[in-house]
Amino acid sequence: MGNRLYVGNLPYALRDDELKQAFSAWGSVTSAHVMLERDTGRSKGFGFVEMADPAQAEAAMAALHGQPLGGRNLVVNVARPIAARPPRTPSGRTTSYAGRRDNGFRNPYSTGSRQRAAQTHPAEG
């Protein structure tokens, strides 16, 4: 087991120092971070705690999982590594339409390739 713990279902008013204090009863806390939304600064309701020793982390997980904190029952698990994401295109889009000039949208009133093919007439002769 690792030293890093995922802590979910946190109260939205909880901050890093309070999270560190809640886990410090079970050992030395190396770091405690509550994840915040980038735009608003509001808590996302989860965070990560890193303990100095794996045995301390396991004791804290066993003691705090399901326990109330600020009116909410905590979810404490071993933190998983970040999953690999698909590569992004230079424009930042991940859809299959990213490289197209029209971004996948066809205007029904345009004279696109489908309409031009329908408008051509065979040579009369």
OpenMM code with the backbone's topology and positions (N, CA, C; nanometers):
from openmm import Vec3, app, unit

residues = "MET GLY ASN ARG LEU TYR VAL GLY ASN LEU PRO TYR ALA LEU ARG ASP ASP GLU LEU LYS GLN ALA PHE SER ALA TRP GLY SER VAL THR SER ALA HIS VAL MET LEU GLU ARG ASP THR GLY ARG SER LYS GLY PHE GLY PHE VAL GLU MET ALA ASP PRO ALA GLN ALA GLU ALA ALA MET ALA ALA LEU HIS GLY GLN PRO LEU GLY GLY ARG ASN LEU VAL VAL ASN VAL ALA ARG PRO ILE ALA ALA ARG PRO PRO ARG THR PRO SER GLY ARG THR THR SER TYR ALA GLY ARG ARG ASP ASN GLY PHE ARG ASN PRO TYR SER THR GLY SER ARG GLN ARG ALA ALA GLN THR HIS PRO ALA GLU GLY".split()
positions = [
    Vec3(0.0843, -0.1192, 0.0000),
    Vec3(0.0000, 0.0000, 0.0000),
    Vec3(0.0878, 0.1243, 0.0000),
    Vec3(0.0405, 0.2290, -0.0652),
    Vec3(0.1176, 0.3525, -0.0747),
    Vec3(0.0884, 0.4476, 0.0401),
    Vec3(0.1584, 0.5559, 0.0381),
    Vec3(0.1422, 0.6584, 0.1413),
    Vec3(0.0356, 0.7604, 0.1059),
    Vec3(-0.0080, 0.7614, -0.0190),
    Vec3(-0.1009, 0.8652, -0.0676),
    Vec3(-0.2436, 0.8131, -0.0619),
    Vec3(-0.3333, 0.8927, -0.0010),
    Vec3(-0.4730, 0.8547, 0.0167),
    Vec3(-0.5645, 0.9522, -0.0558),
    Vec3(-0.6688, 0.8975, -0.1157),
    Vec3(-0.7774, 0.9779, -0.1737),
    Vec3(-0.8813, 0.9965, -0.0645),
    Vec3(-0.9278, 1.1178, -0.0458),
    Vec3(-1.0304, 1.1473, 0.0538),
    Vec3(-1.1472, 1.2134, -0.0186),
    Vec3(-1.2615, 1.1451, -0.0224),
    Vec3(-1.3779, 1.1961, -0.0924),
    Vec3(-1.4913, 1.2314, 0.0011),
    Vec3(-1.5928, 1.2959, -0.0549),
    Vec3(-1.7124, 1.3397, 0.0166),
    Vec3(-1.6773, 1.4395, 0.1271),
    Vec3(-1.5837, 1.5276, 0.0951),
    Vec3(-1.5434, 1.6307, 0.1917),
    Vec3(-1.6452, 1.7433, 0.1954),
    Vec3(-1.6626, 1.8070, 0.3118),
    Vec3(-1.7460, 1.9273, 0.3161),
    Vec3(-1.6824, 2.0360, 0.2285),
    Vec3(-1.7632, 2.1145, 0.1611),
    Vec3(-1.7108, 2.2144, 0.0686),
    Vec3(-1.6374, 2.3285, 0.1386),
    Vec3(-1.6608, 2.3474, 0.2673),
    Vec3(-1.5931, 2.4542, 0.3412),
    Vec3(-1.4571, 2.4107, 0.3946),
    Vec3(-1.4238, 2.2827, 0.3875),
    Vec3(-1.2981, 2.2297, 0.4407),
    Vec3(-1.1806, 2.2744, 0.3552),
    Vec3(-1.0698, 2.3094, 0.4198),
    Vec3(-0.9490, 2.3521, 0.3494),
    Vec3(-0.8311, 2.2626, 0.3882),
    Vec3(-0.7163, 2.2877, 0.3286),
    Vec3(-0.5992, 2.2018, 0.3436),
    Vec3(-0.5577, 2.1806, 0.4892),
    Vec3(-0.5469, 2.2870, 0.5647),
    Vec3(-0.4995, 2.2745, 0.7029),
    Vec3(-0.5954, 2.1933, 0.7893),
    Vec3(-0.7256, 2.2059, 0.7668),
    Vec3(-0.8232, 2.1274, 0.8431),
    Vec3(-0.8163, 1.9792, 0.8050),
    Vec3(-0.7924, 1.9504, 0.6777),
    Vec3(-0.7769, 1.8127, 0.6332),
    Vec3(-0.6514, 1.7512, 0.6953),
    Vec3(-0.5438, 1.8271, 0.6982),
    Vec3(-0.4194, 1.7802, 0.7594),
    Vec3(-0.4398, 1.7525, 0.9075),
    Vec3(-0.5125, 1.8390, 0.9762),
    Vec3(-0.5391, 1.8218, 1.1186),
    Vec3(-0.6230, 1.6961, 1.1441),
    Vec3(-0.7194, 1.6666, 1.0575),
    Vec3(-0.8050, 1.5496, 1.0759),
    Vec3(-0.7248, 1.4201, 1.0645),
    Vec3(-0.6205, 1.4167, 0.9792),
    Vec3(-0.5411, 1.2962, 0.9599),
    Vec3(-0.4190, 1.2887, 1.0507),
    Vec3(-0.3805, 1.3982, 1.1152),
    Vec3(-0.2580, 1.4004, 1.1952),
    Vec3(-0.2680, 1.3144, 1.3216),
    Vec3(-0.3885, 1.2771, 1.3633),
    Vec3(-0.4038, 1.1914, 1.4817),
    Vec3(-0.3524, 1.0504, 1.4555),
    Vec3(-0.3392, 1.0104, 1.3288),
    Vec3(-0.2961, 0.8746, 1.2948),
    Vec3(-0.1533, 0.8698, 1.2425),
    Vec3(-0.0818, 0.9786, 1.2490),
    Vec3(0.0578, 0.9783, 1.2089),
    Vec3(0.0991, 1.1107, 1.1480),
    Vec3(0.2211, 1.1120, 1.0983),
    Vec3(0.2778, 1.2325, 1.0398),
    Vec3(0.2236, 1.2526, 0.8980),
    Vec3(0.1624, 1.3675, 0.8761),
    Vec3(0.1063, 1.4007, 0.7449),
    Vec3(0.2091, 1.4825, 0.6679),
    Vec3(0.2516, 1.4281, 0.5543),
    Vec3(0.3485, 1.4975, 0.4692),
    Vec3(0.2815, 1.6124, 0.3943),
    Vec3(0.1637, 1.5855, 0.3348),
    Vec3(0.0903, 1.6905, 0.2640),
    Vec3(-0.0579, 1.6575, 0.2643),
    Vec3(-0.1384, 1.7612, 0.2565),
    Vec3(-0.2839, 1.7479, 0.2480),
    Vec3(-0.3344, 1.8570, 0.1557),
    Vec3(-0.4049, 1.8160, 0.0489),
    Vec3(-0.4539, 1.9120, -0.0499),
    Vec3(-0.6001, 1.8855, -0.0811),
    Vec3(-0.6831, 1.9886, -0.0661),
    Vec3(-0.8227, 1.9840, -0.1089),
    Vec3(-0.8250, 2.0388, -0.2511),
    Vec3(-0.8848, 1.9653, -0.3435),
    Vec3(-0.8900, 2.0080, -0.4832),
    Vec3(-0.9934, 2.1187, -0.4990),
    Vec3(-0.9528, 2.2265, -0.5664),
    Vec3(-1.0384, 2.3434, -0.5869),
    Vec3(-1.0668, 2.3615, -0.7350),
    Vec3(-1.1845, 2.4168, -0.7653),
    Vec3(-1.2169, 2.4504, -0.9034),
    Vec3(-1.1305, 2.5681, -0.9467),
    Vec3(-1.0800, 2.5615, -1.0674),
    Vec3(-0.9872, 2.6621, -1.1159),
    Vec3(-1.0524, 2.8003, -1.1267),
    Vec3(-1.1737, 2.8055, -1.1774),
    Vec3(-1.2379, 2.9343, -1.2039),
    Vec3(-1.2963, 2.9997, -1.0795),
    Vec3(-1.3634, 2.9197, -0.9952),
    Vec3(-1.4350, 2.9776, -0.8821),
    Vec3(-1.3605, 2.9688, -0.7500),
    Vec3(-1.2641, 2.8777, -0.7384),
    Vec3(-1.1929, 2.8594, -0.6122),
    Vec3(-1.2723, 2.7783, -0.5117),
    Vec3(-1.3850, 2.7235, -0.5527),
    Vec3(-1.4705, 2.6427, -0.4651),
    Vec3(-1.4154, 2.5006, -0.4580),
    Vec3(-1.4316, 2.4368, -0.3442),
    Vec3(-1.3843, 2.3000, -0.3266),
    Vec3(-1.4600, 2.2053, -0.4178),
    Vec3(-1.3896, 2.1040, -0.4701),
    Vec3(-1.4538, 2.0022, -0.5531),
    Vec3(-1.5094, 1.8885, -0.4680),
    Vec3(-1.4829, 1.8889, -0.3372),
    Vec3(-1.5376, 1.7868, -0.2475),
    Vec3(-1.4479, 1.6653, -0.2302),
    Vec3(-1.3246, 1.6735, -0.2802),
    Vec3(-1.2303, 1.5648, -0.2575),
    Vec3(-1.0898, 1.6213, -0.2469),
    Vec3(-0.9996, 1.5373, -0.1967),
    Vec3(-0.8621, 1.5818, -0.1822),
    Vec3(-0.7699, 1.4634, -0.1667),
    Vec3(-0.6430, 1.4913, -0.1401),
    Vec3(-0.5417, 1.3884, -0.1245),
    Vec3(-0.4589, 1.4177, -0.0012),
    Vec3(-0.4266, 1.3106, 0.0715),
    Vec3(-0.3429, 1.3207, 0.1907),
    Vec3(-0.2270, 1.2247, 0.1721),
    Vec3(-0.1069, 1.2729, 0.2004),
    Vec3(0.0113, 1.1880, 0.1926),
    Vec3(0.0690, 1.1745, 0.3328),
    Vec3(0.0825, 1.0496, 0.3756),
    Vec3(0.1338, 1.0196, 0.5090),
    Vec3(0.2817, 0.9827, 0.4980),
    Vec3(0.3553, 0.9934, 0.6094),
    Vec3(0.4988, 0.9650, 0.6096),
    Vec3(0.5266, 0.8157, 0.5975),
    Vec3(0.4387, 0.7318, 0.6499),
    Vec3(0.4630, 0.5881, 0.6548),
    Vec3(0.3403, 0.5129, 0.6016),
    Vec3(0.3587, 0.4067, 0.5235),
    Vec3(0.2434, 0.3305, 0.4729),
    Vec3(0.1568, 0.2700, 0.5840),
    Vec3(0.2174, 0.2329, 0.6952),
    Vec3(0.1399, 0.1776, 0.8075),
    Vec3(0.0491, 0.2844, 0.8681),
    Vec3(0.0978, 0.4065, 0.8764),
    Vec3(0.0168, 0.5170, 0.9273),
    Vec3(-0.0976, 0.5472, 0.8313),
    Vec3(-0.0688, 0.5405, 0.7013),
    Vec3(-0.1723, 0.5658, 0.6020),
    Vec3(-0.2820, 0.4599, 0.6103),
    Vec3(-0.2436, 0.3347, 0.6293),
    Vec3(-0.3435, 0.2281, 0.6414),
    Vec3(-0.4265, 0.2439, 0.7682),
    Vec3(-0.3639, 0.2846, 0.8783),
    Vec3(-0.4369, 0.3066, 1.0039),
    Vec3(-0.5358, 0.4219, 0.9893),
    Vec3(-0.4929, 0.5296, 0.9237),
    Vec3(-0.5813, 0.6444, 0.9039),
    Vec3(-0.6978, 0.6072, 0.8134),
    Vec3(-0.6704, 0.5282, 0.7088),
    Vec3(-0.7764, 0.4864, 0.6170),
    Vec3(-0.8784, 0.3999, 0.6903),
    Vec3(-0.8318, 0.3062, 0.7712),
    Vec3(-0.9226, 0.2183, 0.8448),
    Vec3(-1.0046, 0.2968, 0.9470),
    Vec3(-0.9446, 0.3964, 1.0098),
    Vec3(-1.0137, 0.4710, 1.1142),
    Vec3(-1.1117, 0.5745, 1.0591),
    Vec3(-1.0788, 0.6386, 0.9466),
    Vec3(-1.1595, 0.7512, 0.9003),
    Vec3(-1.2612, 0.7173, 0.7911),
    Vec3(-1.2466, 0.6038, 0.7234),
    Vec3(-1.3414, 0.5685, 0.6178),
    Vec3(-1.4816, 0.5499, 0.6764),
    Vec3(-1.5762, 0.6285, 0.6274),
    Vec3(-1.7144, 0.6215, 0.6745),
    Vec3(-1.7445, 0.7081, 0.7957),
    Vec3(-1.6441, 0.7743, 0.8504),
    Vec3(-1.6643, 0.8592, 0.9686),
    Vec3(-1.7123, 0.9984, 0.9276),
    Vec3(-1.7985, 1.0596, 1.0084),
    Vec3(-1.8486, 1.1934, 0.9734),
    Vec3(-1.7437, 1.3021, 0.9971),
    Vec3(-1.7407, 1.3967, 0.9059),
    Vec3(-1.6568, 1.5151, 0.9193),
    Vec3(-1.7343, 1.6307, 0.8581),
    Vec3(-1.7737, 1.7250, 0.9389),
    Vec3(-1.8502, 1.8393, 0.8899),
    Vec3(-1.9866, 1.8004, 0.8365),
    Vec3(-2.0467, 1.6955, 0.8912),
    Vec3(-2.1798, 1.6533, 0.8493),
    Vec3(-2.1814, 1.5586, 0.7307),
    Vec3(-2.0652, 1.5147, 0.6822),
    Vec3(-2.0582, 1.4228, 0.5681),
    Vec3(-1.9690, 1.3048, 0.6050),
    Vec3(-2.0052, 1.1857, 0.5586),
    Vec3(-1.9265, 1.0662, 0.5851),
    Vec3(-1.8120, 1.0580, 0.4841),
    Vec3(-1.6892, 1.0505, 0.5349),
    Vec3(-1.5714, 1.0492, 0.4505),
    Vec3(-1.5568, 0.9180, 0.3734),
    Vec3(-1.4995, 0.9266, 0.2562),
    Vec3(-1.4591, 0.8107, 0.1771),
    Vec3(-1.3072, 0.8191, 0.1673),
    Vec3(-1.2379, 0.7198, 0.2235),
    Vec3(-1.0918, 0.7204, 0.2236),
    Vec3(-1.0433, 0.5928, 0.1568),
    Vec3(-0.9674, 0.6077, 0.0498),
    Vec3(-0.9117, 0.4945, -0.0246),
    Vec3(-0.7671, 0.5244, -0.0599),
    Vec3(-0.6972, 0.4207, -0.1053),
    Vec3(-0.5626, 0.4403, -0.1579),
    Vec3(-0.5752, 0.5146, -0.2900),
    Vec3(-0.4953, 0.6173, -0.3086),
    Vec3(-0.5002, 0.6967, -0.4314),
    Vec3(-0.4425, 0.6161, -0.5464),
    Vec3(-0.5135, 0.6182, -0.6596),
    Vec3(-0.4664, 0.5502, -0.7801),
    Vec3(-0.3859, 0.6484, -0.8636),
    Vec3(-0.2924, 0.5977, -0.9448),
    Vec3(-0.2178, 0.6891, -1.0325),
    Vec3(-0.3099, 0.7483, -1.1389),
    Vec3(-0.2703, 0.8622, -1.1905),
    Vec3(-0.3493, 0.9311, -1.2930),
    Vec3(-0.3480, 0.8474, -1.4204),
    Vec3(-0.4658, 0.8250, -1.4773),
    Vec3(-0.4775, 0.7475, -1.6008),
    Vec3(-0.4271, 0.8304, -1.7176),
    Vec3(-0.3680, 0.7634, -1.8148),
    Vec3(-0.3186, 0.8327, -1.9337),
    Vec3(-0.4358, 0.8849, -2.0155),
    Vec3(-0.4237, 1.0053, -2.0645),
    Vec3(-0.5275, 1.0668, -2.1462),
    Vec3(-0.4888, 1.0579, -2.2924),
    Vec3(-0.5878, 1.0598, -2.3822),
    Vec3(-0.5527, 1.0582, -2.5247),
    Vec3(-0.4815, 1.1885, -2.5626),
    Vec3(-0.3939, 1.1833, -2.6613),
    Vec3(-0.3215, 1.3055, -2.6991),
    Vec3(-0.4161, 1.4105, -2.7554),
    Vec3(-0.3840, 1.5342, -2.7283),
    Vec3(-0.4653, 1.6454, -2.7767),
    Vec3(-0.4081, 1.6971, -2.9078),
    Vec3(-0.4957, 1.7501, -2.9897),
    Vec3(-0.4532, 1.8103, -3.1159),
    Vec3(-0.4006, 1.9510, -3.0876),
    Vec3(-0.3319, 2.0133, -3.1808),
    Vec3(-0.2808, 2.1494, -3.1566),
    Vec3(-0.3911, 2.2492, -3.1228),
    Vec3(-0.5119, 2.2285, -3.1743),
    Vec3(-0.6195, 2.3224, -3.1430),
    Vec3(-0.6808, 2.2941, -3.0069),
    Vec3(-0.6439, 2.1818, -2.9441),
    Vec3(-0.6956, 2.1500, -2.8120),
    Vec3(-0.8175, 2.0612, -2.8144),
    Vec3(-0.8658, 2.0241, -2.9328),
    Vec3(-0.9853, 1.9412, -2.9419),
    Vec3(-0.9452, 1.7949, -2.9534),
    Vec3(-1.0306, 1.7077, -2.9012),
    Vec3(-1.0031, 1.5648, -2.9088),
    Vec3(-1.1018, 1.4920, -2.9983),
    Vec3(-1.1938, 1.5619, -3.0643),
    Vec3(-1.2920, 1.4965, -3.1502),
    Vec3(-1.2318, 1.4635, -3.2850),
    Vec3(-1.3005, 1.3796, -3.3604),
    Vec3(-1.2499, 1.3420, -3.4914),
    Vec3(-1.2668, 1.4543, -3.5930),
    Vec3(-1.3402, 1.5570, -3.5601),
    Vec3(-1.3620, 1.6682, -3.6513),
    Vec3(-1.2598, 1.7796, -3.6330),
    Vec3(-1.1608, 1.7594, -3.5482),
    Vec3(-1.0714, 1.8681, -3.5102),
    Vec3(-0.9925, 1.9250, -3.6275),
    Vec3(-0.9494, 1.8404, -3.7212),
    Vec3(-0.8669, 1.8904, -3.8285),
    Vec3(-0.9449, 1.9438, -3.9470),
    Vec3(-1.0752, 1.9285, -3.9476),
    Vec3(-1.1541, 1.9707, -4.0623),
    Vec3(-1.1775, 2.1204, -4.0593),
    Vec3(-1.1825, 2.1783, -4.1775),
    Vec3(-1.2035, 2.3223, -4.1883),
    Vec3(-1.3412, 2.3628, -4.1362),
    Vec3(-1.4420, 2.2766, -4.1560),
    Vec3(-1.5782, 2.3104, -4.1146),
    Vec3(-1.6133, 2.2549, -3.9764),
    Vec3(-1.5172, 2.1906, -3.9094),
    Vec3(-1.5388, 2.1327, -3.7767),
    Vec3(-1.6561, 2.0355, -3.7738),
    Vec3(-1.6838, 1.9710, -3.8839),
    Vec3(-1.7882, 1.8696, -3.8878),
    Vec3(-1.9269, 1.9227, -3.9159),
    Vec3(-1.9429, 2.0520, -3.9268),
    Vec3(-2.0743, 2.1102, -3.9502),
    Vec3(-2.0918, 2.1366, -4.0987),
    Vec3(-2.2022, 2.0887, -4.1547),
    Vec3(-2.2359, 2.1179, -4.2946),
    Vec3(-2.3576, 2.2071, -4.2973),
    Vec3(-2.3437, 2.3214, -4.3541),
    Vec3(-2.4539, 2.4145, -4.3665),
    Vec3(-2.5489, 2.3620, -4.4745),
    Vec3(-2.6770, 2.3440, -4.4440),
    Vec3(-2.7691, 2.2904, -4.5434),
    Vec3(-2.7932, 2.3851, -4.6610),
    Vec3(-2.7588, 2.5116, -4.6461),
    Vec3(-2.7816, 2.6080, -4.7526),
    Vec3(-2.6564, 2.6354, -4.8352),
    Vec3(-2.5468, 2.5714, -4.7996),
    Vec3(-2.4239, 2.5985, -4.8733),
    Vec3(-2.4204, 2.5191, -5.0024),
    Vec3(-2.3269, 2.5527, -5.0879),
    Vec3(-2.3084, 2.4791, -5.2128),
    Vec3(-2.1909, 2.3841, -5.1953),
    Vec3(-2.2026, 2.2986, -5.0935),
    Vec3(-2.0970, 2.2022, -5.0638),
    Vec3(-2.0869, 2.0964, -5.1709),
    Vec3(-1.9942, 2.0049, -5.1548),
    Vec3(-1.9648, 1.9052, -5.2572),
    Vec3(-2.0850, 1.8172, -5.2877),
    Vec3(-2.1662, 1.7842, -5.1920),
    Vec3(-2.2825, 1.6997, -5.2181),
    Vec3(-2.3846, 1.7710, -5.3054),
    Vec3(-2.4053, 1.8983, -5.2800),
    Vec3(-2.5036, 1.9719, -5.3583),
    Vec3(-2.4536, 1.9985, -5.4996),
    Vec3(-2.3248, 2.0215, -5.5149),
    Vec3(-2.2702, 2.0451, -5.6486),
    Vec3(-2.2840, 1.9200, -5.7352),
    Vec3(-2.2612, 1.8047, -5.6778),
    Vec3(-2.2730, 1.6804, -5.7539),
    Vec3(-2.4166, 1.6593, -5.8005),
    Vec3(-2.5132, 1.6981, -5.7207),
    Vec3(-2.6531, 1.6808, -5.7572),
    Vec3(-2.6955, 1.7823, -5.8625),
    Vec3(-2.6294, 1.8980, -5.8702),
    Vec3(-2.6691, 2.0025, -5.9630),
    Vec3(-2.6115, 1.9830, -6.1025),
    Vec3(-2.5070, 1.9054, -6.1156),
    Vec3(-2.4473, 1.8870, -6.2478),
    Vec3(-2.5366, 1.7950, -6.3306),
    Vec3(-2.5495, 1.8299, -6.4564),
    Vec3(-2.6319, 1.7507, -6.5469),
    Vec3(-2.5421, 1.6779, -6.6471),
    Vec3(-2.5810, 1.5593, -6.6902),
    Vec3(-2.4990, 1.4921, -6.7915),
    Vec3(-2.5032, 1.5703, -6.9214),
    Vec3(-2.4009, 1.5593, -6.9974),
    Vec3(-2.3925, 1.6322, -7.1256),
    Vec3(-2.5001, 1.5844, -7.2198),
    Vec3(-2.5701, 1.6819, -7.2746),
    Vec3(-2.6752, 1.6452, -7.3676),
    Vec3(-2.6136, 1.6179, -7.5035),
    Vec3(-2.6632, 1.5217, -7.5708),
    Vec3(-2.5991, 1.5008, -7.6972),
    Vec3(-2.6574, 1.4092, -7.7919),
] * unit.nanometer
topology = app.Topology()
chain = topology.addChain("A")
for resn in residues:
    res = topology.addResidue(resn, chain)
    for name in ("N", "CA", "C"):
        topology.addAtom(name, app.Element.getBySymbol(name[0]), res)
